[in-house]
Amino acid sequence: MCSFETSVFHGLNIAPVDAFYALQQSFQEDTHPKKTILEIGVYRNENGKPYLLPVVTSVEKAMAEDKTLDHDLLPFTGLKDLCNAATRLALGNESTAITQNRVSAVQSLSGTGAICLAAMFLKKFHPAKTAYVSNPTWRTHEKILTGAGYEDIRTYRYYNPKNNGLNVEGMIEDLRNAPNGSVIVLHACAHNPTGVDPSKDEWQQIANVIQEKNHFTIFDMAYQGFATGDLDTDAAAVRRFAERGLEFLCGQSFAKTFGLYNERVGNLFLVCKESSVAAAFQAHITAILKPMYGNPPNHGARIVATILNNPALTAEWKDQLKGMSDHIKKSRKLLYEKLKALGTPGDWQHIIAQNGMFTLSGLNPKQVDHLSRKFHIYLLKNGRINMSCINPANCDYIVEAIHDAVTCCDTSL
């Protein structure tokens, strides 16, 4: 006989809807012919469509025809060819940390999984009780740190809304005032959501205070090659930390740079001072990931590993990656020039000064709401724009809408 007694979960409240998914739902339900979403975190080509990198397509086709491949489980730490190639991509082929066996890597479930594993490892083995993220930062960072068990999560100043640039003085001051040995989350390049990256000299200042205070860094490196179009330039900060002998964890994602969003291909590597620690890392990180998901997926990992371990395919990929970066730069220039031509109030120089896929437009929540209500253009309240969503076909409409929002809405919050 069936029991209809009260559920053990009676009283379970509905969790707040994530703002990003609420925005997507509103966009999907909108029937307006000119509806546009500028917030989505996926690269779009000049036609507003997802981009399938030709080199990825060709490798995937060859894999489908290869009768020697199977669907056997990968080791818990993932595909070694991927981990080794990804780590070299970040640190460079001449890295002494690699040649001295002071680096250890594990395949992860994209960048999110990498940062999650990093936080869990540090919470278990690092003495820090305080963790810092930039203000603002990718909205998932704090959730990851909370999930790992950090109760004292603070922010360091990063973005300066007055000039839409980096508040390096405030950042350095906050890092210097942080408890010794704190965990610091840094964006390696193409900062999300601001698009503002430190200069070479500013990175030097950041590295100085990290070293002085004995802080431990988690690098989030989801956009190597997207910021400037050059893989080495975008990896400069991570390499500088390694060259200085600093210990850190770095999470890499290949979702955007290879267009493999749903394959969840990532890599987490530890740079440390002792080869014995690097060796021990493998066993301890396995103990963390094994009860969560066991073995990582193979298909996307094979694609990335095949490309990165073949010089000809790597060269082809670099050309296509630069093309994606160039499209974003063109979109920035297009938006900037049209806003200036229309005489839209405000200084829009930051649009071309920032880099990477995202920019903080400077639009306030009232103006963002105006865009969605009147023009059916959707973005989050912080005004973040995915610049790859801007293209010649929709730019005029978007610029007219921004102009109307800026001139009609009070700029005060």
C-alpha distance (Angstrom), angle and dihedral (degrees) to the residues before:
residue distance angle dihedral
M1 . . .
C2 3.81 . .
S3 3.79 118.6 .
F4 3.79 119.2 -137.9
E5 3.76 96.4 -175.8
T6 3.81 120.3 139.1
S7 3.80 113.9 -69.4
V8 3.76 118.9 -106.8
F9 3.81 83.8 -122.8
H10 3.81 93.9 53.9
G11 3.78 109.5 144.6
L12 3.79 94.0 27.2
N13 3.78 104.8 151.7
I14 3.77 123.1 -137.6
A15 3.78 108.2 -105.4
P16 3.80 117.2 -120.6
V17 3.78 111.7 -89.4
D18 3.80 112.9 -107.9
A19 3.80 108.7 -107.4
F20 3.80 92.8 -131.6
Y21 3.79 94.5 53.6
A22 3.80 91.5 43.6
L23 3.79 87.8 54.7
Q24 3.79 91.7 49.8
Q25 3.79 91.2 50.0
S26 3.80 91.8 51.1
F27 3.79 89.6 50.2
Q28 3.80 93.2 48.8
E29 3.79 92.2 49.8
D30 3.80 92.5 49.0
T31 3.83 112.6 100.4
H32 3.80 97.7 -170.8
P33 3.85 110.7 128.0
K34 3.81 93.3 -133.9
K35 3.79 97.7 45.2
T36 3.80 111.8 143.3
I37 3.79 133.4 -175.4
L38 3.79 116.0 -154.0
E39 3.80 98.1 173.3
I40 3.80 103.6 66.8
G41 3.82 111.1 120.7
V42 3.80 95.5 -138.3
Y43 3.80 126.1 98.8
R44 3.79 115.6 -109.5
N45 3.80 126.2 -163.4
E46 3.81 125.9 -131.3
N47 3.81 89.3 -80.4
G48 3.80 92.0 53.8
K49 3.80 92.6 -109.3
P50 3.82 132.2 123.6
Y51 3.78 109.2 -89.7
L52 3.78 120.6 -126.1
L53 3.78 107.3 -160.5
P54 3.83 107.8 -131.1
V55 3.80 91.5 -137.5
V56 3.80 90.3 54.8
T57 3.80 91.2 48.7
S58 3.81 92.6 50.8
V59 3.81 93.5 48.1
E60 3.78 91.7 47.0
K61 3.82 90.2 51.3
A62 3.81 91.5 50.3
M63 3.80 89.8 49.5
A64 3.80 91.1 52.2
E65 3.80 89.5 54.7
D66 3.80 94.6 45.6
K67 3.82 106.5 101.0
T68 3.80 92.4 -169.6
L69 3.81 93.6 68.7
D70 3.79 119.8 91.8
H71 3.79 140.1 175.3
D72 3.77 98.4 -108.5
L73 3.79 118.5 143.9
L74 3.77 120.2 -86.9
P75 3.81 118.5 -132.3
F76 3.81 113.7 -86.6
T77 3.81 89.5 -102.1
G78 3.79 91.8 52.1
L79 3.78 137.2 -128.9
K80 3.80 107.9 -12.8
D81 3.81 93.4 -155.4
L82 3.80 89.1 58.2
C83 3.80 95.2 46.5
N84 3.79 94.1 48.5
A85 3.79 94.7 46.2
A86 3.81 94.0 44.2
T87 3.79 92.1 50.1
R88 3.82 91.5 49.8
L89 3.80 88.6 49.5
A90 3.78 90.1 57.2
L91 3.82 101.2 38.1
G92 3.79 100.4 29.7
N93 3.79 129.8 -115.6
E94 3.80 92.4 -88.2
S95 3.80 95.9 52.9
T96 3.80 111.5 140.0
A97 3.79 89.2 -154.2
I98 3.81 87.9 64.8
T99 3.80 96.5 42.4
Q100 3.82 90.5 48.5
N101 3.84 91.8 50.2
R102 3.80 92.3 -118.0
V103 3.80 92.5 131.2
S104 3.79 128.6 81.1
A105 3.80 125.6 -178.5
V106 3.79 139.6 -170.3
Q107 3.80 131.2 -172.7
S108 3.79 112.8 -109.9
L109 3.78 139.7 -168.5
S110 3.81 93.7 -93.6
G111 3.79 121.0 -68.6
T112 3.79 94.7 -49.8
G113 3.79 91.0 57.5
A114 3.80 90.8 46.0
I115 3.80 93.8 54.6
C116 3.80 89.9 44.0
L117 3.83 92.1 53.8
A118 3.81 90.2 45.6
A119 3.80 92.4 53.0
M120 3.80 93.0 46.4
F121 3.80 92.3 48.6
L122 3.79 92.7 49.7
K123 3.79 93.6 45.9
K124 3.77 88.8 55.3
F125 3.79 100.7 41.4
H126 3.80 109.0 18.4
P127 3.83 119.9 77.7
A128 3.82 96.4 -138.5
K129 3.78 116.3 119.2
T130 3.79 95.0 -178.0
A131 3.80 127.6 67.0
Y132 3.80 127.8 -171.8
V133 3.82 132.5 -154.3
S134 3.78 128.5 -178.4
N135 3.80 121.9 -95.1
P136 2.96 102.0 -96.4
T137 3.78 110.4 19.0
W138 3.79 140.7 156.9
R139 3.80 103.1 -58.7
T140 3.83 93.3 -125.5
H141 3.81 96.4 60.1
E142 3.79 95.4 79.6
K143 3.80 91.7 44.5
I144 3.80 90.4 53.0
L145 3.80 92.5 49.9
T146 3.80 91.5 46.8
G147 3.79 90.7 49.2
A148 3.80 89.9 51.1
G149 3.79 89.6 56.6
Y150 3.80 104.7 -98.3
E151 3.79 110.4 145.1
D152 3.80 98.2 176.1
I153 3.80 105.5 62.5
R154 3.79 116.4 162.5
T155 3.79 137.0 174.0
Y156 3.76 131.7 -125.7
R157 3.77 120.4 -148.5
Y158 3.79 112.3 -99.0
Y159 3.80 116.2 144.4
N160 3.78 121.8 59.9
P161 3.84 107.9 -155.1
K162 3.80 91.1 -168.6
N163 3.80 93.0 68.8
N164 3.82 99.8 11.2
G165 3.79 88.6 -121.5
L166 3.78 141.2 100.9
N167 3.79 121.4 -54.0
V168 3.78 92.3 -149.5
E169 3.81 94.7 163.8
G170 3.80 91.6 54.1
M171 3.79 91.5 44.5
I172 3.80 93.5 51.8
E173 3.80 91.7 45.4
D174 3.81 92.4 51.5
L175 3.80 93.2 47.0
R176 3.79 90.0 48.4
N177 3.80 91.7 50.2
A178 3.82 93.2 47.0
P179 3.82 117.4 106.5
N180 3.79 111.5 -86.6
G181 3.78 112.9 -90.1
S182 3.81 96.7 18.6
V183 3.81 122.0 161.1
I184 3.82 110.3 -108.6
V185 3.80 122.8 -165.4
L186 3.81 111.6 -151.0
H187 3.80 130.1 -178.8
A188 3.81 107.5 -129.1
C189 3.82 93.3 -150.6
A190 3.82 141.7 -25.6
H191 3.80 92.3 38.7
N192 3.79 113.3 -136.4
P193 3.02 120.6 -109.3
T194 3.81 101.5 3.7
G195 3.80 105.3 45.1
V196 3.82 86.8 -140.3
D197 3.82 116.8 131.6
P198 3.81 129.0 -177.9
S199 3.79 117.9 -107.8
K200 3.79 121.6 -117.5
D201 3.81 91.1 -94.1
E202 3.80 92.1 46.1
W203 3.80 90.9 51.9
Q204 3.78 87.0 53.0
Q205 3.81 89.8 55.4
I206 3.80 90.9 48.0
A207 3.80 92.2 49.9
N208 3.80 89.8 48.9
V209 3.79 94.5 56.1
I210 3.82 92.5 41.6
Q211 3.80 88.5 55.3
E212 3.82 94.7 42.3
K213 3.80 92.6 51.7
N214 3.81 95.3 39.2
H215 3.80 90.4 -125.4
F216 3.80 120.2 168.5
T217 3.81 117.1 -130.6
I218 3.77 131.0 -144.9
F219 3.80 107.5 -164.4
D220 3.80 116.4 -154.2
M221 3.81 104.0 -154.1
A222 3.79 107.4 176.5
Y223 3.80 99.1 136.9
Q224 3.80 110.6 45.3
G225 3.80 104.6 158.8
F226 3.79 94.2 14.6
A227 3.80 97.2 84.5
T228 3.79 100.7 56.9
G229 3.79 103.5 -2.6
D230 3.80 89.5 -112.1
L231 3.81 118.4 101.8
D232 3.80 95.1 -156.0
T233 3.79 94.8 49.1
D234 3.79 91.7 49.8
A235 3.81 91.0 50.6
A236 3.81 94.6 49.9
A237 3.81 96.5 104.3
V238 3.80 94.4 50.5
R239 3.80 91.3 46.6
R240 3.80 91.7 48.4
F241 3.80 91.0 54.6
A242 3.81 90.5 49.4
E243 3.81 92.7 48.0
R244 3.81 90.3 52.8
G245 3.78 90.9 54.9
L246 3.80 94.6 -112.5
E247 3.79 117.6 154.0
F248 3.80 116.6 -129.2
L249 3.79 146.5 144.6
C250 3.80 120.8 -122.2
G251 3.79 126.4 -162.7
Q252 3.80 117.7 -157.8
S253 3.79 129.0 -165.2
F254 3.80 126.8 -162.1
A255 3.80 95.2 -173.7
K256 3.79 97.5 101.2
T257 3.79 101.2 24.9
F258 3.81 91.9 54.7
G259 3.81 98.8 24.4
L260 3.82 89.2 -120.1
Y261 3.80 98.1 133.3
N262 3.78 99.2 148.6
E263 3.81 95.4 41.0
R264 3.85 92.0 68.9
V265 3.79 97.4 -143.5
G266 3.78 115.4 175.7
N267 3.78 144.4 141.5
L268 3.79 133.9 -146.3
F269 3.77 120.2 -163.0
L270 3.78 134.3 -179.6
V271 3.79 122.2 -146.3
C272 3.81 110.2 -161.6
K273 3.79 140.9 162.4
E274 3.81 98.4 -113.8
S275 3.79 129.9 52.8
S276 3.80 89.5 -145.5
V277 3.80 90.0 61.6
A278 3.79 90.8 49.6
A279 3.80 89.7 53.8
A280 3.81 93.0 47.8
F281 3.81 91.2 49.5
Q282 3.81 91.5 71.1
A283 3.79 94.1 59.3
H284 3.80 95.2 44.3
I285 3.81 96.2 45.5
T286 3.81 88.5 48.6
A287 3.79 89.4 54.7
I288 3.80 88.4 54.8
L289 3.79 99.7 45.9
K290 3.80 99.7 37.2
P291 3.83 97.1 73.3
M292 3.82 91.0 42.7
Y293 3.81 102.8 53.4
G294 3.78 108.4 -24.3
N295 3.79 109.0 -149.6
P296 3.82 124.1 23.8
P297 3.83 122.5 -125.7
N298 3.79 118.2 -87.3
H299 3.82 109.8 -158.4
G300 3.80 100.8 71.8
A301 3.78 91.4 36.7
R302 3.80 90.3 57.0
I303 3.80 90.9 51.2
V304 3.80 94.4 51.8
A305 3.81 93.5 41.7
T306 3.81 92.0 49.4
I307 3.80 91.9 52.4
L308 3.80 97.1 43.3
N309 3.80 93.3 47.6
N310 3.81 94.9 50.2
P311 3.85 114.4 72.0
A312 3.81 94.1 -153.6
L313 3.80 93.2 49.0
T314 3.80 90.8 44.0
A315 3.80 90.5 54.5
E316 3.80 90.1 49.4
W317 3.80 90.8 49.7
K318 3.81 92.4 48.9
D319 3.81 90.4 54.3
Q320 3.79 91.6 50.8
L321 3.80 92.2 44.8
K322 3.79 90.3 52.2
G323 3.79 88.5 50.3
M324 3.79 89.4 56.5
S325 3.79 91.1 48.7
D326 3.80 91.2 47.6
H327 3.81 90.5 52.1
I328 3.80 89.7 55.2
K329 3.81 91.3 49.1
K330 3.81 90.7 49.8
S331 3.80 90.0 49.7
R332 3.80 90.4 52.1
K333 3.80 91.5 50.4
L334 3.80 92.3 45.8
L335 3.80 93.8 51.3
Y336 3.79 92.8 44.6
E337 3.81 94.9 48.9
K338 3.79 94.1 47.5
L339 3.81 93.0 48.3
K340 3.80 89.9 50.9
A341 3.81 92.6 45.2
L342 3.79 90.8 52.8
G343 3.79 90.8 48.8
T344 3.78 94.2 -122.0
P345 3.83 107.9 -177.9
G346 3.77 114.9 -106.8
D347 3.78 139.8 49.1
W348 3.81 107.3 -77.6
Q349 3.80 95.9 179.2
H350 3.80 90.3 112.8
I351 3.80 90.7 70.1
I352 3.80 91.2 69.3
A353 3.82 94.6 31.5
Q354 3.80 93.5 58.2
N355 3.79 120.6 70.1
G356 3.76 142.8 -157.1
M357 3.75 127.4 48.3
F358 3.80 98.1 -52.2
T359 3.77 136.8 57.6
L360 3.77 133.6 179.8
S361 3.78 99.8 -126.8
G362 3.80 96.3 -159.8
L363 3.81 91.3 -120.4
N364 3.79 112.7 140.4
P365 3.83 126.0 -136.8
K366 3.80 92.5 -96.6
Q367 3.80 91.4 54.2
V368 3.80 91.8 44.6
D369 3.80 89.6 53.4
H370 3.81 89.2 49.7
L371 3.80 90.4 54.3
S372 3.79 92.9 54.2
R373 3.82 97.3 41.9
K374 3.79 98.5 45.3
F375 3.80 104.8 23.5
H376 3.83 103.9 23.9
I377 3.81 90.6 -124.3
Y378 3.79 112.2 143.7
L379 3.81 130.7 -153.7
L380 3.79 136.1 137.2
K381 3.80 121.8 -84.1
N382 3.82 91.6 -102.7
G383 3.81 89.6 65.0
R384 3.80 96.8 -119.6
I385 3.79 113.3 165.3
N386 3.80 127.8 -162.8
M387 3.78 98.0 -136.9
S388 3.81 93.5 -156.7
C389 3.82 87.3 67.8
I390 3.81 89.4 66.4
N391 3.80 113.3 89.1
P392 3.83 138.9 153.4
A393 3.79 91.6 -93.3
N394 3.80 96.8 58.2
C395 3.80 105.2 21.5
D396 3.81 97.5 92.5
Y397 3.80 92.1 52.3
I398 3.82 92.0 46.6
V399 3.81 92.3 48.2
E400 3.80 92.4 49.3
A401 3.79 89.3 50.4
I402 3.82 93.6 48.7
H403 3.80 90.2 47.5
D404 3.79 90.5 51.9
A405 3.80 92.5 46.8
V406 3.81 93.2 49.5
T407 3.80 95.0 46.2
C408 3.80 97.5 40.7
C409 3.80 101.1 41.0
D410 3.75 126.0 67.3
T411 3.79 108.4 -109.6
S412 3.79 91.4 -142.0
L413 3.80 118.3 94.6
